[in-house]
């Protein structure tokens, strides 16, 4: 797969570390509750249903990665446009 420069930054650079390690206390508490609820839910399921749940979680994780990648690319592009506009506007003011 030929990845763009933005994809290389997303997968190999800034975003993954921040995506995998949220610092907020609310995140950690919610994750604990999620894990407890999932274990209670799994105890009620048949092996086939557990496999379906695992498949669902895997595909949901992949979808979240695709969505995060798009948000990252759009955010970077917006930041680059804003930065370049600031430089262009600054140069125009110098010409006045």
N, CA, C and O atoms as CSV, one atom per row, in Angstrom:
chain,resi,resn,atom,element,x,y,z
A,1,UNK,N,N,0.848,-1.179,0.000
A,1,UNK,CA,C,0.000,0.000,0.000
A,1,UNK,C,C,0.892,1.240,0.000
A,1,UNK,O,O,1.801,1.360,0.821
A,2,UNK,N,N,0.631,2.138,-0.906
A,2,UNK,CA,C,1.381,3.374,-1.009
A,2,UNK,C,C,0.706,4.424,-0.123
A,2,UNK,O,O,-0.404,4.866,-0.418
A,3,UNK,N,N,1.373,4.820,0.954
A,3,UNK,CA,C,0.762,5.761,1.886
A,3,UNK,C,C,1.212,7.183,1.586
A,3,UNK,O,O,2.359,7.427,1.213
A,4,UNK,N,N,0.276,8.117,1.760
A,4,UNK,CA,C,0.603,9.528,1.590
A,4,UNK,C,C,1.453,10.001,2.768
A,4,UNK,O,O,1.591,9.301,3.772
A,5,UNK,N,N,2.008,11.175,2.631
A,5,UNK,CA,C,2.813,11.739,3.721
A,5,UNK,C,C,1.961,11.942,4.970
A,5,UNK,O,O,2.432,11.715,6.085
A,6,UNK,N,N,0.705,12.369,4.793
A,6,UNK,CA,C,-0.183,12.555,5.944
A,6,UNK,C,C,-0.442,11.221,6.640
A,6,UNK,O,O,-0.474,11.160,7.869
A,7,UNK,N,N,-0.627,10.156,5.864
A,7,UNK,CA,C,-0.848,8.838,6.458
A,7,UNK,C,C,0.390,8.375,7.218
A,7,UNK,O,O,0.274,7.777,8.288
A,8,UNK,N,N,1.574,8.646,6.672
A,8,UNK,CA,C,2.805,8.271,7.363
A,8,UNK,C,C,2.907,8.983,8.705
A,8,UNK,O,O,3.283,8.379,9.709
A,9,UNK,N,N,2.569,10.272,8.719
A,9,UNK,CA,C,2.592,11.020,9.983
A,9,UNK,C,C,1.576,10.443,10.947
A,9,UNK,O,O,1.863,10.278,12.132
A,10,UNK,N,N,0.370,10.131,10.438
A,10,UNK,CA,C,-0.687,9.598,11.301
A,10,UNK,C,C,-0.275,8.264,11.905
A,10,UNK,O,O,-0.380,8.077,13.117
A,11,UNK,N,N,0.191,7.333,11.078
A,11,UNK,CA,C,0.493,5.987,11.564
A,11,UNK,C,C,1.851,5.883,12.241
A,11,UNK,O,O,2.020,5.075,13.155
A,12,UNK,N,N,2.812,6.675,11.816
A,12,UNK,CA,C,4.166,6.525,12.323
A,12,UNK,C,C,4.609,7.683,13.207
A,12,UNK,O,O,5.700,7.638,13.777
A,13,UNK,N,N,3.787,8.713,13.330
A,13,UNK,CA,C,4.243,9.918,14.009
A,13,UNK,C,C,3.438,10.280,15.236
A,13,UNK,O,O,3.475,9.580,16.248
A,14,UNK,N,N,2.719,11.365,15.142
A,14,UNK,CA,C,2.117,12.020,16.295
A,14,UNK,C,C,0.904,11.287,16.868
A,14,UNK,O,O,0.869,10.984,18.061
A,15,UNK,N,N,-0.065,11.010,16.046
A,15,UNK,CA,C,-1.384,10.608,16.528
A,15,UNK,C,C,-1.443,9.314,17.330
A,15,UNK,O,O,-2.085,9.319,18.380
A,16,UNK,N,N,-0.822,8.199,16.921
A,16,UNK,CA,C,-1.055,6.958,17.650
A,16,UNK,C,C,-0.738,7.029,19.138
A,16,UNK,O,O,-1.478,6.469,19.947
A,17,UNK,N,N,0.338,7.700,19.517
A,17,UNK,CA,C,0.657,7.812,20.932
A,17,UNK,C,C,-0.409,8.537,21.711
A,17,UNK,O,O,-0.709,8.174,22.848
A,18,UNK,N,N,-0.981,9.553,21.114
A,18,UNK,CA,C,-2.018,10.302,21.801
A,18,UNK,C,C,-3.335,9.539,21.807
A,18,UNK,O,O,-4.094,9.626,22.771
A,19,UNK,N,N,-3.615,8.791,20.741
A,19,UNK,CA,C,-4.863,8.028,20.690
A,19,UNK,C,C,-4.869,6.914,21.718
A,19,UNK,O,O,-5.917,6.597,22.281
A,20,UNK,N,N,-3.709,6.313,21.972
A,20,UNK,CA,C,-3.648,5.126,22.822
A,20,UNK,C,C,-3.473,5.446,24.298
A,20,UNK,O,O,-3.589,4.551,25.135
A,21,UNK,N,N,-3.202,6.679,24.631
A,21,UNK,CA,C,-2.865,6.999,26.011
A,21,UNK,C,C,-3.554,8.276,26.485
A,21,UNK,O,O,-2.877,9.233,26.861
A,22,UNK,N,N,-4.897,8.307,26.475
A,22,UNK,CA,C,-5.576,9.512,26.985
A,22,UNK,C,C,-5.233,9.738,28.460
A,22,UNK,O,O,-5.163,8.789,29.241
A,23,UNK,N,N,-5.028,10.969,28.822
A,23,UNK,CA,C,-4.601,11.304,30.181
A,23,UNK,C,C,-5.759,11.662,31.114
A,23,UNK,O,O,-5.570,11.767,32.326
A,24,UNK,N,N,-6.941,11.846,30.559
A,24,UNK,CA,C,-8.062,12.313,31.372
A,24,UNK,C,C,-8.524,11.256,32.373
A,24,UNK,O,O,-8.601,10.067,32.064
A,25,UNK,N,N,-8.826,11.724,33.565
A,25,UNK,CA,C,-9.336,10.831,34.611
A,25,UNK,C,C,-10.670,10.217,34.182
A,25,UNK,O,O,-10.921,9.038,34.435
A,26,UNK,N,N,-11.513,11.001,33.543
A,26,UNK,CA,C,-12.803,10.491,33.077
A,26,UNK,C,C,-12.630,9.322,32.121
A,26,UNK,O,O,-13.415,8.374,32.141
A,27,UNK,N,N,-11.610,9.390,31.291
A,27,UNK,CA,C,-11.354,8.291,30.356
A,27,UNK,C,C,-11.025,7.016,31.114
A,27,UNK,O,O,-11.589,5.959,30.833
A,28,UNK,N,N,-10.118,7.113,32.071
A,28,UNK,CA,C,-9.710,5.924,32.835
A,28,UNK,C,C,-10.888,5.323,33.589
A,28,UNK,O,O,-11.048,4.103,33.617
A,29,UNK,N,N,-11.711,6.164,34.198
A,29,UNK,CA,C,-12.872,5.670,34.940
A,29,UNK,C,C,-13.888,5.013,34.003
A,29,UNK,O,O,-14.458,3.970,34.324
A,30,UNK,N,N,-14.104,5.628,32.858
A,30,UNK,CA,C,-15.037,5.071,31.882
A,30,UNK,C,C,-14.516,3.747,31.341
A,30,UNK,O,O,-15.290,2.811,31.142
A,31,UNK,N,N,-13.211,3.661,31.101
A,31,UNK,CA,C,-12.622,2.418,30.618
A,31,UNK,C,C,-12.801,1.293,31.642
A,31,UNK,O,O,-13.118,0.163,31.272
A,32,UNK,N,N,-12.599,1.597,32.923
A,32,UNK,CA,C,-12.819,0.586,33.971
A,32,UNK,C,C,-14.262,0.095,33.956
A,32,UNK,O,O,-14.511,-1.110,33.998
A,33,UNK,N,N,-15.204,1.018,33.895
A,33,UNK,CA,C,-16.617,0.639,33.865
A,33,UNK,C,C,-16.945,-0.172,32.619
A,33,UNK,O,O,-17.698,-1.144,32.681
A,34,UNK,N,N,-16.383,0.227,31.505
A,34,UNK,CA,C,-16.595,-0.500,30.258
A,34,UNK,C,C,-16.110,-1.940,30.389
A,34,UNK,O,O,-16.808,-2.870,29.985
A,35,UNK,N,N,-14.919,-2.127,30.951
A,35,UNK,CA,C,-14.361,-3.471,31.101
A,35,UNK,C,C,-15.194,-4.338,32.036
A,35,UNK,O,O,-15.394,-5.522,31.766
A,36,UNK,N,N,-15.680,-3.767,33.122
A,36,UNK,CA,C,-16.540,-4.515,34.040
A,36,UNK,C,C,-17.833,-4.922,33.340
A,36,UNK,O,O,-18.253,-6.076,33.421
A,37,UNK,N,N,-18.453,-3.982,32.661
A,37,UNK,CA,C,-19.694,-4.271,31.951
A,37,UNK,C,C,-19.483,-5.332,30.874
A,37,UNK,O,O,-20.313,-6.225,30.704
A,38,UNK,N,N,-18.369,-5.229,30.146
A,38,UNK,CA,C,-18.103,-6.224,29.102
A,38,UNK,C,C,-17.943,-7.621,29.693
A,38,UNK,O,O,-18.464,-8.589,29.140
A,39,UNK,N,N,-17.236,-7.732,30.797
A,39,UNK,CA,C,-17.065,-9.049,31.422
A,39,UNK,C,C,-18.401,-9.615,31.904
A,39,UNK,O,O,-18.655,-10.809,31.748
A,40,UNK,N,N,-19.242,-8.786,32.476
A,40,UNK,CA,C,-20.568,-9.239,32.909
A,40,UNK,C,C,-21.406,-9.670,31.704
A,40,UNK,O,O,-22.122,-10.670,31.761
A,41,UNK,N,N,-21.309,-8.912,30.622
A,41,UNK,CA,C,-22.055,-9.218,29.408
A,41,UNK,C,C,-21.568,-10.530,28.796
A,41,UNK,O,O,-22.379,-11.364,28.392
A,42,UNK,N,N,-20.249,-10.718,28.724
A,42,UNK,CA,C,-19.676,-11.941,28.153
A,42,UNK,C,C,-20.122,-13.186,28.921
A,42,UNK,O,O,-20.307,-14.252,28.332
A,43,UNK,N,N,-20.293,-13.047,30.230
A,43,UNK,CA,C,-20.703,-14.192,31.050
A,43,UNK,C,C,-22.101,-14.689,30.657
A,43,UNK,O,O,-22.443,-15.842,30.923
A,44,UNK,N,N,-22.893,-13.844,30.040
A,44,UNK,CA,C,-24.250,-14.207,29.635
A,44,UNK,C,C,-24.346,-14.764,28.220
A,44,UNK,O,O,-25.402,-15.248,27.814
A,45,UNK,N,N,-23.242,-14.697,27.462
A,45,UNK,CA,C,-23.283,-15.046,26.043
A,45,UNK,C,C,-22.836,-16.476,25.772
A,45,UNK,O,O,-22.089,-17.077,26.545
A,46,UNK,N,N,-23.316,-16.999,24.651
A,46,UNK,CA,C,-22.846,-18.291,24.162
A,46,UNK,C,C,-21.496,-18.074,23.473
A,46,UNK,O,O,-21.143,-16.934,23.171
A,47,UNK,N,N,-20.733,-19.147,23.217
A,47,UNK,CA,C,-19.460,-18.976,22.504
A,47,UNK,C,C,-19.624,-18.304,21.137
A,47,UNK,O,O,-18.781,-17.497,20.747
A,48,UNK,N,N,-20.679,-18.619,20.415
A,48,UNK,CA,C,-20.914,-17.988,19.112
A,48,UNK,C,C,-21.173,-16.495,19.271
A,48,UNK,O,O,-20.687,-15.691,18.476
A,49,UNK,N,N,-21.931,-16.124,20.287
A,49,UNK,CA,C,-22.213,-14.710,20.530
A,49,UNK,C,C,-20.959,-13.962,20.978
A,49,UNK,O,O,-20.761,-12.799,20.628
A,50,UNK,N,N,-20.120,-14.637,21.750
A,50,UNK,CA,C,-18.852,-14.022,22.165
A,50,UNK,C,C,-17.994,-13.740,20.944
A,50,UNK,O,O,-17.372,-12.682,20.855
A,51,UNK,N,N,-17.952,-14.687,19.988
A,51,UNK,CA,C,-17.188,-14.476,18.767
A,51,UNK,C,C,-17.753,-13.302,17.975
A,51,UNK,O,O,-16.997,-12.500,17.427
A,52,UNK,N,N,-19.079,-13.199,17.914
A,52,UNK,CA,C,-19.706,-12.069,17.220
A,52,UNK,C,C,-19.335,-10.756,17.901
A,52,UNK,O,O,-19.046,-9.769,17.224
A,53,UNK,N,N,-19.340,-10.734,19.223
A,53,UNK,CA,C,-18.958,-9.528,19.959
A,53,UNK,C,C,-17.511,-9.157,19.668
A,53,UNK,O,O,-17.200,-7.985,19.454
A,54,UNK,N,N,-16.625,-10.147,19.660
A,54,UNK,CA,C,-15.218,-9.882,19.360
A,54,UNK,C,C,-15.051,-9.340,17.940
A,54,UNK,O,O,-14.277,-8.411,17.710
A,55,UNK,N,N,-15.778,-9.923,17.000
A,55,UNK,CA,C,-15.729,-9.430,15.618
A,55,UNK,C,C,-16.231,-7.993,15.536
A,55,UNK,O,O,-15.638,-7.155,14.856
A,56,UNK,N,N,-17.323,-7.719,16.231
A,56,UNK,CA,C,-17.888,-6.365,16.242
A,56,UNK,C,C,-16.870,-5.370,16.789
A,56,UNK,O,O,-16.669,-4.299,16.214
A,57,UNK,N,N,-16.229,-5.728,17.902
A,57,UNK,CA,C,-15.244,-4.833,18.501
A,57,UNK,C,C,-14.057,-4.608,17.567
A,57,UNK,O,O,-13.541,-3.495,17.476
A,58,UNK,N,N,-13.628,-5.655,16.880
A,58,UNK,CA,C,-12.503,-5.522,15.947
A,58,UNK,C,C,-12.853,-4.571,14.808
A,58,UNK,O,O,-12.070,-3.681,14.477
A,59,UNK,N,N,-14.028,-4.758,14.208
A,59,UNK,CA,C,-14.418,-3.886,13.098
A,59,UNK,C,C,-14.707,-2.464,13.572
A,59,UNK,O,O,-14.433,-1.507,12.848
A,60,UNK,N,N,-15.248,-2.316,14.762
A,60,UNK,CA,C,-15.493,-0.966,15.294
A,60,UNK,C,C,-14.163,-0.255,15.529
A,60,UNK,O,O,-14.042,0.945,15.284
A,61,UNK,N,N,-13.169,-0.999,16.004
A,61,UNK,CA,C,-11.845,-0.415,16.188
A,61,UNK,C,C,-11.226,0.036,14.874
A,61,UNK,O,O,-10.614,1.101,14.801
A,62,UNK,N,N,-11.390,-0.788,13.826
A,62,UNK,CA,C,-10.884,-0.415,12.509
A,62,UNK,C,C,-11.594,0.830,11.991
A,62,UNK,O,O,-10.959,1.719,11.424
A,63,UNK,N,N,-12.912,0.895,12.186
A,63,UNK,CA,C,-13.663,2.073,11.747
A,63,UNK,C,C,-13.188,3.320,12.486
A,63,UNK,O,O,-13.044,4.382,11.879
A,64,UNK,N,N,-12.947,3.203,13.771
A,64,UNK,CA,C,-12.463,4.347,14.550
A,64,UNK,C,C,-11.106,4.819,14.025
A,64,UNK,O,O,-10.843,6.020,13.966
A,65,UNK,N,N,-10.241,3.865,13.641
A,65,UNK,CA,C,-8.940,4.236,13.080
A,65,UNK,C,C,-9.109,4.998,11.776
A,65,UNK,O,O,-8.455,6.019,11.566
A,66,UNK,N,N,-9.985,4.510,10.896
A,66,UNK,CA,C,-10.239,5.212,9.633
A,66,UNK,C,C,-10.773,6.619,9.894
A,66,UNK,O,O,-10.344,7.580,9.257
A,67,UNK,N,N,-11.713,6.734,10.837
A,67,UNK,CA,C,-12.292,8.044,11.154
A,67,UNK,C,C,-11.242,8.974,11.743
A,67,UNK,O,O,-11.165,10.145,11.373
A,68,UNK,N,N,-10.434,8.451,12.660
A,68,UNK,CA,C,-9.374,9.268,13.267
A,68,UNK,C,C,-8.365,9.729,12.230
A,68,UNK,O,O,-7.885,10.861,12.281
A,69,UNK,N,N,-8.046,8.847,11.287
A,69,UNK,CA,C,-7.113,9.220,10.230
A,69,UNK,C,C,-7.662,10.390,9.413
A,69,UNK,O,O,-6.939,11.344,9.129
A,70,UNK,N,N,-8.931,10.317,9.040
A,70,UNK,CA,C,-9.544,11.400,8.261
A,70,UNK,C,C,-9.559,12.704,9.050
A,70,UNK,O,O,-9.253,13.763,8.501
A,71,UNK,N,N,-9.913,12.638,10.334
A,71,UNK,CA,C,-9.907,13.838,11.174
A,71,UNK,C,C,-8.505,14.421,11.273
A,71,UNK,O,O,-8.323,15.638,11.216
A,72,UNK,N,N,-7.520,13.552,11.421
A,72,UNK,CA,C,-6.137,14.001,11.519
A,72,UNK,C,C,-5.706,14.712,10.240
A,72,UNK,O,O,-5.138,15.803,10.292
A,73,UNK,N,N,-5.978,14.091,9.089
A,73,UNK,CA,C,-5.585,14.680,7.809
A,73,UNK,C,C,-6.266,16.026,7.605
A,73,UNK,O,O,-5.624,16.991,7.190
A,74,UNK,N,N,-7.570,16.096,7.895
A,74,UNK,CA,C,-8.281,17.365,7.729
A,74,UNK,C,C,-7.770,18.419,8.703
A,74,UNK,O,O,-7.659,19.592,8.346
A,75,UNK,N,N,-7.459,18.011,9.928
A,75,UNK,CA,C,-6.919,18.952,10.909
A,75,UNK,C,C,-5.555,19.478,10.514
A,75,UNK,O,O,-5.275,20.670,10.640
A,76,UNK,N,N,-4.707,18.578,10.034
A,76,UNK,CA,C,-3.378,19.010,9.566
A,76,UNK,C,C,-3.508,19.963,8.384
A,76,UNK,O,O,-2.830,20.989,8.324
A,77,UNK,N,N,-4.385,19.617,7.446
A,77,UNK,CA,C,-4.567,20.477,6.269
A,77,UNK,C,C,-5.072,21.853,6.687
A,77,UNK,O,O,-4.611,22.870,6.169
A,78,UNK,N,N,-6.019,21.887,7.622
A,78,UNK,CA,C,-6.534,23.167,8.105
A,78,UNK,C,C,-5.418,23.960,8.779
A,78,UNK,O,O,-5.282,25.162,8.550
A,79,UNK,N,N,-4.623,23.294,9.605
A,79,UNK,CA,C,-3.511,23.977,10.275
A,79,UNK,C,C,-2.504,24.535,9.291
A,79,UNK,O,O,-2.000,25.644,9.470
A,80,UNK,N,N,-2.212,23.776,8.257
A,80,UNK,CA,C,-1.266,24.245,7.235
A,80,UNK,C,C,-1.835,25.440,6.493
A,80,UNK,O,O,-1.124,26.414,6.245
A,81,UNK,N,N,-3.118,25.375,6.134
A,81,UNK,CA,C,-3.738,26.511,5.434
A,81,UNK,C,C,-3.753,27.756,6.313
A,81,UNK,O,O,-3.465,28.855,5.840
A,82,UNK,N,N,-4.087,27.589,7.586
A,82,UNK,CA,C,-4.125,28.747,8.487
A,82,UNK,C,C,-2.737,29.343,8.665
A,82,UNK,O,O,-2.581,30.564,8.678
A,83,UNK,N,N,-1.734,28.491,8.802
A,83,UNK,CA,C,-0.364,28.975,8.967
A,83,UNK,C,C,0.106,29.708,7.717
A,83,UNK,O,O,0.695,30.786,7.799
A,84,UNK,N,N,-0.164,29.104,6.549
A,84,UNK,CA,C,0.266,29.769,5.314
A,84,UNK,C,C,-0.476,31.081,5.119
A,84,UNK,O,O,0.105,32.048,4.628
A,85,UNK,N,N,-1.747,31.132,5.492
A,85,UNK,CA,C,-2.503,32.374,5.374
A,85,UNK,C,C,-1.919,33.450,6.285
A,85,UNK,O,O,-1.841,34.617,5.899
A,86,UNK,N,N,-1.512,33.066,7.480
A,86,UNK,CA,C,-0.914,34.039,8.399
A,86,UNK,C,C,0.378,34.611,7.810
A,86,UNK,O,O,0.641,35.807,7.936
A,87,UNK,N,N,1.180,33.764,7.169
A,87,UNK,CA,C,2.409,34.251,6.557
A,87,UNK,C,C,2.118,35.148,5.364
A,87,UNK,O,O,2.768,36.177,5.182
A,88,UNK,N,N,1.143,34.759,4.555
A,88,UNK,CA,C,0.790,35.571,3.385
A,88,UNK,C,C,0.221,36.909,3.836
A,88,UNK,O,O,0.585,37.947,3.285
A,89,UNK,N,N,-0.660,36.904,4.822
A,89,UNK,CA,C,-1.247,38.156,5.324
A,89,UNK,C,C,-0.160,39.037,5.939
A,89,UNK,O,O,-0.173,40.256,5.768
A,90,UNK,N,N,0.771,38.425,6.648
A,90,UNK,CA,C,1.862,39.194,7.246
A,90,UNK,C,C,2.737,39.835,6.184
A,90,UNK,O,O,3.197,40.965,6.350
A,91,UNK,N,N,2.964,39.125,5.104
A,91,UNK,CA,C,3.791,39.675,4.028
A,91,UNK,C,C,3.041,40.804,3.300
A,91,UNK,O,O,3.648,41.801,2.908
A,92,UNK,N,N,1.738,40.645,3.125
A,92,UNK,CA,C,0.947,41.713,2.473
A,92,UNK,C,C,0.955,42.985,3.290
A,92,UNK,O,O,1.014,44.082,2.736
A,93,UNK,N,N,0.897,42.849,4.607
A,93,UNK,CA,C,0.917,44.034,5.479
A,93,UNK,C,C,2.274,44.718,5.416
A,93,UNK,O,O,2.351,45.940,5.544
A,94,UNK,N,N,3.346,43.954,5.222
A,94,UNK,CA,C,4.682,44.547,5.102
A,94,UNK,C,C,4.793,45.378,3.813
A,94,UNK,O,O,5.556,46.343,3.765
A,95,UNK,N,N,4.043,45.011,2.783
A,95,UNK,CA,C,4.099,45.719,1.496
A,95,UNK,C,C,3.357,47.038,1.546
A,95,UNK,O,O,3.552,47.887,0.676
A,96,UNK,N,N,2.520,47.226,2.537
A,96,UNK,CA,C,1.699,48.452,2.603
A,96,UNK,C,C,2.501,49.635,2.969
A,96,UNK,O,O,1.964,50.739,3.067
